[in-house]
Amino acid sequence: MERELNALEDLLGLENVQEMDSVEAERFARIDPSDPVVEEICLRLDGLRQARAQTANMAA
């Protein structure tokens, strides 16, 4: 589960977009920054990070 959550966070956080041969870079180039979905993705990423932080705090 942890690995899958890490992968999702990396995807939403646009990790690896600087690697020109990566799938992420290809898909990042297609994103229109003015598209309203970009803000929604950012909000979902923030929520994911907050939920993971709360879960980590509860486990500690």
Beta strands, then each sheet from edge to edge (+ up, - down):
end
